[in-house]
Amino acid sequence: MARGAIGTLTAGSSTALVSTLVGLIGSVGLKLQIINLNLAVDRAQ
């Protein structure tokens, strides 16, 4: 019984960790795109 609960907890934690990492990587990628866009706008002016 305890092993099943630990396995379920581990699977849930793994899902949460992967979701967090995907969100973090996406956020950093989007921030880099915004920085590049702002630099291009500044150069065009």
N, C-alpha and C positions, 0 to 999 in steps of 0.2 A: 504493500500500500504506500509506504513512504517513498519507495523507488519510483513509483508511477507519478507521485506528486512532484518529486525532484525533476524527473524527466520533463514533465509539463512546464514547470517553472523555467527550466533551462531553455526549452524551445521558445517560450514567450520572451525571455530575455534576449535570445538570439535575434528574434524578429524585431524587437525594439532597437537593438543595436544596429542592425542592418538599415532599418528605416532612418535612424538618426544619421548614420554615415552618408546615406544617399541624399538626404536633405542638406547636410553640410556641404557635400561636394557640389550639389546643384546651386546652393547659395553662393559659394565662392566663384563658380563659373559665371553666374549671372552678374555678380559684382564686377568681375573682370570685364565683362562685356559693357557694362555701364561706364566703367572708367575709360575704356577704349572709345566709346561713343562720345563721351565728354571731351576727350582729347581731340577727336576729329572735328567736333563742332568748334572748339577753340582755335584750331588751325585754320578753319574755313573763314573765320571772322577777321 
